[in-house]
Structure formats: C-alpha cells, structure tokens
Amino acid sequence: MDTTQAAKFPISSETSRRGLIWRTIAIARNAFREAVRDRVLYNLVLFVLLLTGAAIFIGELSGGQERKIIVDLGLSAMLLFGVFIAIFVGVGLVYKEIERRTIYTIFAKPVARGEFIVGKYLGLCLTLLVNVVVMGMGVSFALIYVSSGWDPLALSIWPAILLIYVQLMILTGIALLFSSFSSPALSALLTFFIFIVGHFSSDLKGLATSMGSISARWLFGGLYYLLPNLANLSYITPAGHGQVPHVAHVAAAALYSLIYIVVILSVATLIFSRRNFK
C-alpha cells in the first residue's frame, strides 16, 4: 500500500491500542504456559501442601494450638516458596529468550519491548496467582480438617493471602527489572536481598534518624524510600490469631504496590529498550 492509500485508510489509535493489548496478552499467555511446563512449580506447591499436612501433625502435639500453627507454617511456606518461584522463574524470563535466540523472532514481529516486558510480567503473575490459590486452599482445607467442620479461620486468612500475593507481584517486577540487564545468578541474589531488606524497612528508617553522619542518614533514608516496604504487606502472625486487616489497610497496600510496580516496569522497559542484542 502506498502513502496515498495509507492516507485514505489510516490506522486508528483504537486499533493500535487493541493490537498492543492483544500482543501483550499473547506474550503473557506464552509466559504462563512456559512457567507451567516447568516442573519446579509443581514440586514447590506439593512441598507446601505436604508442609501444611505436617503442620496438622505438629499441631496435634501442641495442645490446642494446631490452628495457629497451621496458619503460621502454611502462610510462611506460601510466602517463602512463592518468593522462590518469583525469583528463579522471573530472572529467567528474559534470559531464556536471549539464550535461545528466540528474542530475535519475537522482535522481528511488530512487538515493542515494553509489550514484551509487561507480557512476561503478567504471565508470571498469573502463574503465581494459580499457585497461591492452590496453596491457600490447602491451608483452608487443613483448618477445616482439624476443626472437624467449618472453621471461620479458613476464610479469614484470605486477606493475608492476598497481601502475600501482592508481595510476590512486587518481587516479580524487581526480578524482571534486574534480569533486563544482568545475569540470572546476580539478578536472583539482588532480588532476594531486596526481599530480606524490604521486611526490615522500618529499621532502615530508624538507622537513618540515629546516624550521626549526614551521608549515612541520606544513604539509609534513601534506601528506606527506594526499596519496597514489604513489612506493611505482611499479615501472617495476626492472621494466625484470627485477625483480619482493615479494608483501608488492604486498599492502601494495593495502591502502593500498584504505583511501585508501574515504576519498576517502566524502568525495566527503559533499560531493556536500550539493550543491544547484536
């Protein structure tokens, strides 16, 4: 089609947006299928379910504390192994495409690098959602089994599970950010480091105020605001006592996480768009 014909039949912005959405969905679907084919996911989910079963046995020996132990161990295992999935699968999403040289085939099509990054991210988030739901159902069924009937705790733990999933979404974005410019080993190490430090972010703020050196204050203060505050997204211990987070707390955590994820993916797209694959 020449320029005259193109002028007669312009491509609308709505059509362009639809194409962007469908390309992103296609990449996300392929990333989900690839992650599901990875047997490590099944092994981790099976291990968490077995750990939940072990919590039932341990709880029976603890004198009436079985419900709390099941929640504590089940949700902690869900978070820990969800982090392993987010890190070790997330850091390989981009690297595998580059190593297998399939990335040249992808970018030979009308696929933008931002669509590639967002699609990969959404695919892994969908994988994590399926795994978290399966593991959460395992914990709920364990509570029902121990109570020999319906247990209100089996339902009240789901807001805490939602916050666990939000943490995993943030870590997935961070893993994808590092994998856009670094090796898988270094990306995994840095992401796990941020996961650990993110749960002690309040200590960073305390260090920033207690330091005598101005440069040290700026350093720890900058880390406090730069790194994700995962401590505010952790509700495992209160969930074991039957407490449910306030709706305002969950909404604020979701908004904070959404903004953080958008920034992380924007930076990852900017870095990845400047990367040369030749």
N, C-alpha and C positions, 0 to 999 in steps of 0.2 A: 504494500500500500504506500503510495507516495504522499508527500506532505499535503497536497490538495485534498486527497481522500481522507487523510488523517484529520484535517481541519473540519471536514464535513461530519466525521463520526468521532468526536472527541471522547476520550475515556473519562467518565465522570469520577469525581472524588469518592462517591459512594461505592462505585465498582472497585476502585483501588483499595478502599478500606476493606471491602468484602474479601478481595484477594489476599490482603495481608492477614486477615483473621483466619481464612481457610489454610493458608500456608503455615501459619503458626500452629494451628490445630493439628495439621498433618505431621509436623515435626514433633509435637508433644505426643501424639499417638504412637509414633515410631519409637520415641524415647521410652514410653511406658512399656511397649512390647519388648524392647531390648532389656529393660530392667527386670521385667517379669521372667524372661528367659534365664536370668542369672540365678542359679540355684542357691546362692548365698542368702537371698531374701527368704526363701522357704526355710532354710536351716535356722536363720535368726528368729523367725516367727515361731517355728517349732520349739526352739530353745526357750523362748519367753513363755510359751504355753506350758512347757514342762516345768519351768521355774515357778509358774503360778500354781501348778499341781503340787510342787514341793512345798510351797508356802502353806498349802492346806494341811499337809502333814506336820510341818513345823508348828503351825498354829494350834493343832490339836494337843501339842505338848506344852503349850504356853499358858494354859489355864485361863481360857476365856478371851484371849487376845487374838484369836485366829483371824477375825475380820480385819482388824487393823494391820496385822502382819501381811495378809493377802494384798491389801491395798498398797501398803508401803513397798513391798517387794515387787508386786505386779507393775505398778506405775513407774517405779525406779528402773526396772528392767526394760519397760517400754521406752522410756526416755533414752537410756544408755544404748540400747541396740538400734533405736531409731536414729541416734546420732551416728552410729557406725554405718548404717545404710546411707544416710545423707552425705557423709563424708566420702566413704570409699566408692560409692556409686557416683556421687556428684563430681568428684575430681576426675573421673574417667569419662564423663560425658563428652567433653570436648577433645580430650587427649586421644581417645579411641578413634574418633573420626579423622584426626590428623594422622595418627599412626597407620591406619588402614587406607589412608588417602581417599577416603570416600567424601571428604570435605570438598574436594575439587569438583566432584559430581554434583554435590548439593549447590555450590555457589555458581556452577555453570547454568543453573536454572535461575529464574527471577526470584531468588531468595535473598533478602537482606540479612546482614549479620546480626542485626537486632532481633529479627524474627527467629533466627537460629538460636540465639541465647535464650530468649523468652520461651520458645517452644521446648527446648531441652529442660528448662526450669519447671515449666508446667507439667511436663511428662513425669519428672521425678517426684514432684509434689503429689501428683495423682497416685503414684506408686506408694508413697509414704502414707497417703490417706487410707488406701486399702489395707496396708499393714497395720496402721494404728487402730482402725476399726476392728480388724480381726483380733488383735491383741486385747483391745478394750472389752470386746465381747467375751474373751476368755476369762478376764478378771471378773466381769459381772457374773458369768455362769459359776465361777468358783465361789463367789459370795453367796449366790442362791443355793449352791450345793451345801455349803457349810451351815447355812441357816435352815436347811431342810424346808425351804419355801421362799416366798418372795422376801427380799431384803431391800429396804429403801436405799441402802448404801450402793446397791448395784446400779441405781440410776443417778444418784447424787455425785458419783465420781466422774461423770462425763464432762462437766465444765473443766475439771482439772485435766482430763484427757485432751480437751480442745486446746488448752494452753500449752500442753506438751507438743501438740501438732504445730502450733504457732511457732514455738521454739525451733522445731525441725525445719519449718519453712524458711526461717531466717538463716539457719546454718546451711541449708541447701543453696541459698543465694550467695553466701560467703564462700562456700566451696566452689561454686561456679565462677565466682569472681577470681579467685586465686588460680583456678585451672585455665583461665583465659590467657594467662601469661607465664605460668610456672609449671614445673614438673608435678606429676601426681603425688610423689612422696612429700615434697615440700608443701604442696597445697594441703594435703591431709594433715600434716604436722601443724601448720599455721591455723587451719580451721579448728582443730581440736584444742589448740592453745586458746583461741578466742572463746570457745565453748567453756573452758575452765574459768578463764578470767571474767567472762560475762556473768557467771554466777557469784562472783565476788566484786561486782562493780561498786557496791556501796563502800567496800574497803578502799577502793581507789580514791573515792571522794574524801574519805577520812584521811588518807595519806596526803592528798593534795592540800588539805587545810592544816595538817600537822607539820608539814615540812618547813624548815627554816629557809631553805634556798628557793629563790624565786623561780629559777629554771626547773627545779624539781616540782614545784607547785604547778607550773604550766604543763609539765610532762604528764603528771598523773591526772591533772584536771582535764587535759586534752584526751587522754585515754578513756576517762570516765564518760565523756560526751561522744567520743568516736566509736567505742565498742558497744555492742548491743547489751542492754540491761536485761539479761536473762533471769536475774533473781526475781524480778517483778512478774515473771511469767511462770514461776514455779509455785505450785499449789499442792504438792504431793502430801506433805505432812498434815496440813489442815484437812485434806480430803480423807485421810485415814481416821480422823475424828468425826467424820460426818459433816464437816463444814463445807458450804458452797460459796464460791466467790460471788461478790455483788455484781449485778449486771453492769453497773458503771465501770467496775474494775475490768471486766472482760472486754467491754466496748473500748475503753481507753487502751488496753493492751493490744487489741486488734488494730486500732488506728495507728498506734505507734509502730507496730510491726509492718503494717502496710506501707507507711512512709519510708521506713528503713529498707524494706525490700525493693521499693521503687528506686531509691537512691543507689542501692547496691547493684541492681540490674542495669541501671543507667551507666554507672561507672564501668561495669563489666563489658557492656556494649561498646562504650567509647574506647576501652583498651583493645578489645577484640577487633574492632573496625580498623585499628591502626597496625594490626599484626600482619606481617608479610609471610605468606605460605610458600613462596617460591624457593 
